[in-house]
Amino acid sequence: MRGIFAAVSLSAVATLLAAPVAAQDAVGGDDAATRDTEAGEGTEIFVTARKRSESVQKVPISISVTTGEEIAESGVRGLEELSQTLPGVNISKGGASDQLFIRGIGSGFNGGFEQAVGTYVDGIYLGRSRNTRAAFLDVARLEVLKGPQTTFFGNSSIGGALSITSQDPGYDFGGNASAVYIPRFGETDFNAAVDLPVTDRLRFRVAGRKFDSQGFYEETVSGALDIGTADDWAIRVTGIFEASEDFEIKVKYATGGARANGGFAADVFVCPLPANFALAPNGQAGRPCAVNLASYPVGDPRRFDNQLDFRSQTSGDEPTRSDFESLNATITLGLGSVTLTSVTGWSKSNFSESQDLDQSVDLLFQTNQIDNFEAFSQELRLAGNIGDTIDWIAGGYFQDEDIFFQGGVSPLFIPAVRNQRTPTTSIGNFTWDISDHKTYSAFSSFVANVSDSFRINAGLRYTKVDKRITNENFWATFPSVFGSLGNIGDLTRTGFTFPGFATVNTPVSAEISDDAWLPSFGLELDIGEDGLLYASYTRGFKAGGFPFSERFVFNDNPATPQLGDSNLASFGFGPERVNAYEAGFKGTWLDGALKTNLTLFWSDYTGVQQSVLDPGTFIFTVQNAAASRSRGIEMELGYTVVDGLTFSADVTLMDAEFRDFVGQCSETQLQTRTCPNTGGVNGAQNLTGNETTFAPSYAGNLRAAYETEIGEWKLNFDTSLFFTDGYFIQSDFDPFSFVEDFTLWNARIAIAPPPIGDLDWELAILGRNLGGTTYSTFCNDLTSSPGSHRCSLAPPRSIGAQVSFKW
């Protein structure tokens, strides 16, 4: 694998030194995603990364683009699976939220985090990472913008941005439909869309998707439960009214839902024997793992097997439910030499989830979460030019978010705190957070054409973020029950109390306000007519905030739980900032047949928001505890050898590490009494110099595609090989959370018979993970069983069939 990686790297560097041959014009409208080049065999792709339509090869930003056609043909389920073809990009499902990382930069899975990688659908910001699961419908293109994108996107996008553009209605009646069936998972995926023109000025498009899966986990206890199932649906209606050549109104409404069992499907990976781990204060270790191992002999399907093998011993259903709605309107008005654009967005989502925390046959520990979110945003911008010298954009932005988060754990919540305190008698917890976020921004940008080949670009954004939160935390207590798994009954919450038990309420309210001036500056130099050399600096900012249900600590008397402090520094966290530098070259050669891109990046982050140890309480909260650096090289090559035969390579070399980070010890260190207690702080370790999470030192994707015609029949073959170095997926660097280096092999074979009238159709065989690679996408400690771990796995090998129609 290292030999392949070295060969690809040398090949990419060598092609950058080649001489240019021919030019490619950067033209096209906002509707155009791709266009065949006039002289060559390649395809020109247009993006809107800078709020204007530009050829991707002319944008001075490191950007990866996946077209809607590529997404439809590959049959990928969503962004998580698509990220497995994008080096340096990782998207994975977590418990409290999803995790999005670019270049080793992202945010943790606490529900109170705003993601460092922002997600935008048709220009509208999705404030909750879970909403990315619903965005994959009728996509025209996906732009992955790497590095801080604060000038044009703002909204905390200091690690990068995922910009998804959905299809617009066509001027003629037509449509498309597809179906995918994967027998191994009992999985079906139906997609359809139709263009409905009413007049020359008014047209609509209706698109829908229905996805079902029986999952790929085996429930070994009863064999009757389906783990990791999915039942998703989504509909989008788009309307465009062109009142005149200078006035257009575009409205998009989307709605959908998802139902799952085992939404966070996991496999117990580490279930230590009591003899291997130190005893907890109550004299018992690793439970309920210890109980499980003592109760069931080897070979019993109810016994934990300490292997990542898609087998689960969960004791009950883990239902997950989510619903979403969104509405956005884009109005474009030409005012002579100036264009006014208004983008209005509204979105709403409701999410609920139940998790079996102990993952064992006995239902001992269960958590329930509700996350309701509603947001409104308004952007107004003006764009124009001053002669042929300066192109400019200026505008303002407002966003209002309301979040309600509710969580609860019962019945035996909170065992001895990190084995450092006497056992608590708390047996249940219920908490809720009501949070309101308001964002105010003003921004401007210009590009000055100093000469025909040299340009200077600059931007400035001012952002102010105000956040308010109210929390109430409820504890149910019962003396002397911890340490015994006796039959204490179901402590189901009624209202805000646990009937029959003492309840303690600790209400807290707080506010935070952060603001920043965010400049950017860049130089662009055309090399001939088909190359671009650029360099840039960007200042980024992500506002502080409040974690959900993590900040509360308590003393040795559980009847009187209390905060460590009542001030902001105790349970709020401040802003995160970045200074980012980037230089690159983009070139197109051989009449468009050859593309070579090279990017060098260096980003220094301060105030990195991490879950860290509160040394006064031995509880881990979210604080600004770290500085980190991400630097590396990205190389991209695409070559059309002959008509129909294309090779591509995309490789990232990365060095992302913490420069200053004293963080929590891993669960393994705590249980084995090997935590170094750095600086005299019990339970902490110095992680300075360690790589950040989801930051492999190298990753790449190799692809080959061939298309030919046999008479009136078309044959298409496409295969790709994704490879990556190992990386950690937990910030405490527990050795059990390390993912070893692996490769993924995908392939597709398709045949298109002759059209039937105006109907084009195609049959295809899809192969995913054909090498049968098993690897984790998310891991965490098994809260109820100190020293134990559970992991969620990527889908195993599968082969499916696809049929597509277009008319």
N, C-alpha and C positions, 0 to 999 in steps of 0.2 A: 504494500500500500504506500509506503514512504517513497518507493521508486516511482510509482505512478504520479504521486504528488509532485516530486521533484521534476519529472519530465513535463508535466503540465505547466509548472511555474516557469521553467526555462523557456518553454514554447511561447508563453504569453509575453514574457519580457522580450524575447527575440522579435516577435512580430511588431512590437511597439517601435522597433528601430528600422522597420521597413520603410521604403519610400512611398508616399502617396501616389495614387494613380488618377482618381476621378472624384468629382464633387457630388454632394447630395444637398438639395435645397431643403430648408426647414420651413415648410409651409403646411397649412391645413387648418381646419376649423375646430371649434370646441367639440364637435360631434365625432371627429375622426379619431379613432384609436390607432389604426394602422393604415399604411398606404404602400403599395408596391413602388419601389424606386424606378425611376424612368430608365436608367441605363443598366442596372444590374439585376441580380437575382434575389437580393435581400429584401426585407420588409422594413419600412420606416415606421417607427412608433412615436406617437405624439402623447405628451403628458401635460398636466396642469400643475406641476409642483410649485410654480411661481405665479399662480393665479392667472396664467395666460397659456394658450396652447402653443407648445414648442416641441420640436423634435427632441427625443430623449438624448440624442447625440450632441445637441447644442445646449443642454442645460448643465451649468457648472455645479452639479450636485452628484454625489454617488447615489445611484438609483437603480433598482432592479424592477423590471416590469414584466408582469404575466398577463397576457391577453385573455379576454373572455373565451375565445376559441380554444386556447390551450387548457384553460380550466375545465371547460365542458368536455373536451376530449379525454382528459386524464381521469375524469370521474372522481376527483378528490372530494372528501366529505366536508372539508372546511379549512379554515386558516391553519389549524394545528397540523393537519396532514400536509398542506401546501408548504409549510415552513420547512418540512423535511427535504425540500429541494432547493432551499435558499441558504447558502453558507453564511454563517454569522448571524442568522436569525433563528430564534427559538420561541415557539408559542405552545404552551401546554396548559392543560386543565389542572387547577388546584382545588383545594377544598373550599376556602372562603371566596376565592376569585381566581381568574385565570392569570397566567404569567406571560408577559411579552418582553422579550429581550432582543436587542440588536447590538452587536459588537460587545457583548458581555455586560450591557447596561440595561437595567430594567427595574421593576419594583417587586417587592415581596407580595405574598398572597393574603396580607391582612386586608379586610374589606374597607378599611379607612384610607388605604393608599390610592392616590391617583397614579395611573401608570405613567412611567417615564417614556414609554412608547405610546403615543396617542393614536387612536383609531378614528378615522373620518369616513363617513359614507355620504357621497354626493355633497361633500363640503361641510357636513354637519358632524360635530364632535360627539363621539359616544363616550359618556363619562364613566361607564361601568365596564370593566374588562369582559364580564360575562356576555355583554351584548355583541361582542365579536362573533359569537356562535350563531347569531341570527342574521348576520350581514351577508352571508354567502348565497345570494339569490340573484340570478340573471345579471351576472357581472360582465361589464364591458372591459374593464382592466383593473388590475391591482398594482399600485405603485408603492414600493417599499423604499422610503426615503431614509437614508442612513445618516446618523449624526443629528445634532440639534436642529430643529426646524421651527425656531421661535419667531422669526420675522413674519412668515406668512401663515403659520398654523397656531403659534402660541400654545396656550392651554397645556403647559407642562411637558411639551414634547421635546425634552432635552436628550432623549436617547435616540429618537427617530420618530417616524410616523408611518402608519399604514393608511394609504388613501385609496378607498374603493369607489369606483365609479360604476353605476348601474347603466344598463342599456337604455337609450332613448328610443322613442317611437320612430319608425321609418315612415317615409312618405307614401309607400305603396303597401297594399294589403299583403301580409305574409306572416310567417312565424316559424317556430322550431319546437321540437319536442324530443325528449330522450328518456330512456329507462335503463337502469343498471341493476343487475341481480348478482349477488354474491352468495352462493349456496352455503358456504361454511358458516357465515354469520346470520343466515336467514335474512339478508339485507336487501332492501329494495330502495331505489332512489329515482323518483319521477320528477322531471322538470319540463315545463312548457311555457311558451310565451307567444303572443300574437299581436301584430301591429294592426291598428284599426284607424285608418285615416278617414276623417269625416269630410273635410274640405281641404283645399290647398293650404289653409292656414291653421287648421285645427286637426290634431291627430292624437291618438291614445295608444298605449301599450299596456297589456295585462300579462303578468308573469306569475307563476306559482311553482311551488316545490312541495313534495311529500316524501319524507325519508323515514324508513322504519328499519330497525335492526334488533336482532335477538341477542346481540353482544357476543363476546368471545371468552367470557369467564365461565368456568364450570363450578356450580354450587354443589359441594360434595356431601353435604350432610343429609338433606332430604332428596336432593335431585329435582325438587319441584320449583325452585326459585330461579328466575332469570336475572342474571347479574349483568349490569352494563347495557341494559336495553335502551332503545331510543325510539321515540315517536314524535317527529318534528314536522311542522308545516309552516309555510310562509306564502304570502301573497303581496304583490306590489302592483299598484296602478299608477301609471304616469300619463300626464296630459301636457301637451305643449300647444300654446296659442301664439301664433305670430301675427300680432295686430298690424304690424308694418315691418319694413325692412329694419327699422331702428327700435322696435319694441317687441319683446318676447316675454311670455310668462310660462314658466315650467313648474309644475306641481307634482310631487311624488308622495303617495301614501302607501305605507307598508304595515302589515300586521302579521302576527304569527305566534306560534307557541311550541313548546317542547315538553315532553313527558318522558321520564326515564326512571328506571329502577337501578339503584347502584350508580347514580350519576357520577359519584366519585368511586368507581370500582377499583378495588385495591387487593393486593396479594400480600399476606404477612410474609415478610422476607427474613426477618431475624426474630427468633423466639428462643432466647438463651435459657440454658439450664440454670437452675438456682445456684449450683455450685460454682458456676463461672462468673457470677456477678455478686457484688456485695449485698448483704441483707439490708432491706429498707428498715426504718426505725420500728416498724410494727412486726419485724421478724420475718417478713415474707418478701420474696424477690420475684421480679419478672411476672407478676400476675396481671391479667389472667393467663398469660402464657404458662406460668408454672402450674396453674390449676389444669390447664388444657393438657400439658405433657404428662401430668400425674394421673389424669382421668382416663386417657385413651391409649391403648397399646400401639406400637409401631404397626403401620398398615391399616389402622382404622381411618376411614375417610374423614372423620371429625377431628383428627389430630393435625396440628400445624406441621408442615413439612419443611419449613425453612428454605423453600425454593421458589424462584420466580417461574411459575409453571401454569399461570392462568387458572389456578384452583383457589376457591374461596370457601371458608368455613363459616361464613356469616350466619347469624341466627335469625335474621328477619329482613323484611323489605326495607329498602333505603330509597324512598320515593323522592324524585326531584321534579319540580314543576316551574316553568317559566313562561311568561307571556309578554309580548312587546307590541308597541305601536309607535309609529313615527310619521311625521308629516313635515315636509319641507317645501318651500316655495322660493324659486330663484327668478327674479325679475331683472331683465336687462333693458336699459333704455339708452339709446344713442343721443347724445346732446352735441351735435356737431363733431368736433375733434375729440370730445370727451365721452367716455362710456360710464354710466352709473349702473352699478350692480347691487341688488339687495338680496341677501340670502337669509331666510327666516327658517328656523328649525324648532320642532317640538318633538320630544320623545318621552316615552313612558315604559317602564318595565317592572314586572312583579316576579320575584324569584323566591322559591321556598325549597328547602332541602333537609333531609334527615340522613344522619350517618350513624352507623354502628361502630362506635369508637374502638371497642375491644376486638371486633372482627372474629369473635369466637362463637361457639355453638350457643352459649348462654347469653341472653340479652342483658348485659351488665351495665354498659355505659352507652348512652345514646345522646346525640346532639341534634338540635333542630334550629334552623336558621330561616329567617325571612328578610328579604332585602327588596324594598320598594323604592323606585327611583323615578323622578320626573324632572325634565329639564326644558328650558326655553332659551333660545339663542337668536341674536340678531346681528348681522354684519352688513354694513354699508361701505362700499368702496367706489372710488373714482379712479379711472385709468385713462391716460392720454399720452401725448407726446409733445415735445417742443421741437418743431421742425424734424429734421433727421438726426438730431443730436442726442436728445434725451427722451427715454421712455420712463414713465412714472406711474406709481400706484399709491394711493393714500386712502385710509379708511378708519373705521371704528368698529368695536365689537363689544357686545354685552351678553352675558350668560348667567342664568339663574338655575341652580340645582337644588332640589329637595330630596333628602335621603332619609328613609326610615329603616333601621336595622334592628332586628330582634334575634336574640340567640338564647338557647337554654341547654343545660346538660343535666341529666338525671339518670339513675338515682345516686350513684356514689361518686359525686364530683369532688375534685381536688383531694387527691391523696397527699401524703407528706410532701411538703414543698421542696422539690429537688433534693430530698433526703437530708435537708439541713435543719428542719424545724420539727417540733413535736407534731404528731399526727393531728390534723384538724378533724372536727366532727361535722363539717359541712357535707351534706349529701345531695344538694341540688343548687343550681344557679340559674337565674333568669335575668337577662339584661336587655335593655333596648336603648338605642341612640336615635335622636332626631337631629338631623344636621341640615344646615342651609348654607350654600356656597354661592357667592356672587363674584363675577369676574368682569372687570372693566378694562378695555384695551383701546389704544390708538396706535396706528402703525403707518409707515410710509416706506417706499422703496423707489430707487431709480437706477436706470442703466444709462451711463453716458458713453456715447460712441465717440471716443477720442479720435479714432481714425477708422478706416474701413476694416481693419483687422484687430484693433485693440479697444477694449471696453473696460470701464470701471463700474462696478455695482456696489451699492450701499443701501442699508436698511436700518430702521430704528423702530422699536416697539416699546411702548410703555404699558405695563400690566399691573393692575392692582386686584388683589384677591382678598375678600372678606369671608370668614367662616365663623359660624356659630354652631354650638352643639349643646344638647341637653341629654344627659344620661341618667338612667335609674337602674340600679343593680340590686337584685333581690337574692337572698340566700335562705335556703331551708336548712335547719339544723336539727340533729337528733343525737343524743349522747351515746357514745360508745358503740357505734355500729361499724366504724371503719376497722378493717382487720378481720371481718367476718362476712362471708357471702350469704348470710342467713336470709330467710324469706321475709323481706321487709315490705313486700308489696309494691304496687305501681305508684310512684309519686307524681302522677300526672298533674300538671299545673292547672289550677282553676282561677281564672282572672290573673291576678298578680301574686297569688299566694299558693303555698303548698299546704293543703288541708291537714291539720293535725300536727303541724310542726311550726316552730318559731320562725318568723320571717323578718329579715332585717333589710331596710331600704337605705341606700346611700346615694341620694340625688346629687348630681354635679352639673354645673353649667359653665361654659367658657367661650371665649371669643378669641380670634386671631386675625391679624391683618398683615399682609405682606405685599410689597410692591417692588418693582425693579424696572430700570431702563436697560433695554437689550439691543445693543448695536450689532451690526454685521457689516462686513466689508469684503470685497472680492475683486480680483483682476482676471480678465479673460483675454486670451490671445489666440487668434485663428492661425493655425499652421497650414499655409496654403488655403485651399477651399474645402478641405475635408478633414481637418484636424482641429482640436480645441485643447489648449493648454490653460489651466486655471489654478488659482489659489484663493483661499478664503479664510476668514476668521469669523466666529460666531460666539456670542455670549448667550448662555441659556439659563433658565430659571424655572424651578418647580416649587410652588408655594408649600408652606408647612400645613399642618393639619392635626387631626386627632385619630388615633387608632380606635377600632371598634372592639370592645370587650376584651382588651388586653391590658389596659392600664391600671386595673384595680388590684390593690394588694391588701393584705390583711395581717393582723398580728396573731399571736399564739392563741387568742381567745376568739374562736369563730363566731361567737355570739355578738361580737362587736367588730366586724370587719371595717377597715378604714383605709383611706388613701395614704400613701407615703407622705405626700404633701398635697395641698389643695391648689398650688399655683400652677401656672402653665408649664413651667419647666419640668414638672413631675410627670404630666401625662400628655402634653402636646409636643409636637416636634416642629422645628423651624424649616426654612426653605433649603432647597438643594440647588447648587449653582454649578455651571460648567463654563470653561473656556476651551473652545474647540478650534482646531486648525486642520485644514484639508488642502491637499494639492493633488491634481490629477491631469490625466490626458485621455481624450476620447478621439478615436480615429476610425474612419471608414475608407476602405481601399478596394481596388479591383472592381470598379463599377458597382460598389455596394455589396460585393460578395464576401468581403472580409471586414470584421469589426474587432477592434482591440481597444480595451479600456483599462486604465491603471489608476488606482487611487491610493494615496498615502494619507493616513489620518492619525491625529494625536489629540486626545481630549482629557483634560484634567477636571475632575469633579471634587467638590468640597461640600461638606454637610450632607453626605450621602445618608439617606433615610434608611435605617436598618433596625431590625429587632435586636435589642441589646440588653445586657444585664443592668438592672437597677441595684447598685451595690448596697443600698440601704435596706432592701427588702427581699433580695434574692429572687425577684420576679423579673421576667424579661418584658420590656416595653419597647415601643418604637421611639427612637431618639435619633438626633444627628450625631452619629458616632464615628463616622469614617470619611476618609478621603480616598479616592481611587483614580486610576489612570487607565485609559484604553487607547492603544496605539496599534498600528498594523498596516498591512498592505492588502488591497483587494484587486484581483485581476479577472478580467472577463474577455473571452475570445469566442467569436462565432464565425464559422467559415462554411460557405456554400461551395463544395468542391465542384460539383456539376449540377445541372438542373435536377432538383429533387433530392440531392444528397447533402445533408447538413451535419456538421459537427460543432459542438460548443463545449466550453469549459469555463467554469466559474469557481475561483479559488480565493479563500481568505486566510491570511496569516495574521494572527492576533496575539497580542500580549496585553491582557487586561488584569490588573492586580490592585489590591488595596495598598494604599500608601500610608495609611494611618487608621488602624482599626483594632480596638480591643473589644472582642465580642464574646459571646457565650461559649462555654465549653459544650462539646457534643454530649448527647445522652450516653454514648459509650464511655466517654471519659468520666462522666459523673458516676456512672454505675461501677466502673472498675477502679475508681479512686485514682485516676491518672491525670486529672485536671491540674494544670500547672499553677493555677491561682496567681496569674500575672499581676504584679503590683500590689499584692496583698488583698486583692478583691476575690472573694470566694466564688468560684464558678466561672471565672473569666480566663481568656487566653489571648495572647497577642497574635493577631492574624495579619499583621503588617507584612507585606510581601507575598501573601497568598493570592492566587488567582481569584477573580470574582466568579460568581456562579454563572453557569451556562456560557462559559468562555473557553472553548477548546482552542488550543494553540494553532490548529489548522483545521479547515473543513473545505469541502469542495463538491462540485456536482459535474459529472461528465455525461454528455448526452449525444446520441446519434439518431438521426431521423432520415428515413428514405421513403420517397413517394414515387410511384411509377404507374403507368397505364398499360393494361393488357387489353387491347381492343377498346371496348367501351367501358371496361371495368377499371377501377382504381384500387391500387394496393398501397397500404401505408404501414410502415414499421417504425416504432419509436421505442427506444430503450434508454434508461438513465441509471447511473451509479452514483449514489451519494455516499461520501465518506467523511468521517470526523475523528478527531483525536478525542480522548476522554475528557470529562469535565464533571464538576460538582453541581448538584442541584439543591443543596442545602447550604445556607450561609454559615452554619457552624462547622462545616467540613467534616462531618461524621464520615468515616471511611465507608460506611454502608450506603451513603448517598452518592458515591462516585460511580459515574457511568463510564465503563471501559470504551475504548475506541471501537467503532463498528462501521459497517457498510450496509446500505440498503439498495437493492436492485429492483427496479420496476420496469415493466415492458408493456407494450400495447401493439396488437396486430389488428388492422382494420381492412375491410374490403367494401367497396362501394359499387353496387351493381349499377347498370344504366338507369337514368332517371325514368320515372313513370309520369309522363306529362311534365308538370311543373314541380313534381315532388322528387327531391334528392334524398337518398337514404343510405345508411351505412351500418354495417355489422362489425362489432369489434370484440376481441378478447382482451381483458385487462388482467395483468399480473402485478400484484403489490407485495413488496417484501419477499421476493421469490427465494432469497437465500435463507429465509426463516430466522432472521435476527431477532433476538429477544433483548429488549432494553427498557429501562424505566424512563418515564417522562416526568414523574413527580414522586417524591418520597417525603415522608415525615415520620416523627416519632409516634409510637403508639401510646397516646397520652395515658391510657389506663394501665399500661404495663411497662414500667420503667425498664429501659434497656432493649425494648423491642421496637421494630420498625415495620412499616407497611409501604408499599410502592404501587403506583399505577403504571400499567404497561402499555406500550404502543401495540397496535394490532399485529397479530402474527401473519404468516403467509396466507395469501388468499388469491383465488382466481375467479373472475367473474365475467359476465357477458354484458354487452352494451348495444343498444340499438338507437339510432338517431335519425331524425327526420327534419327536413328543412324545405319550406315552400315559399 
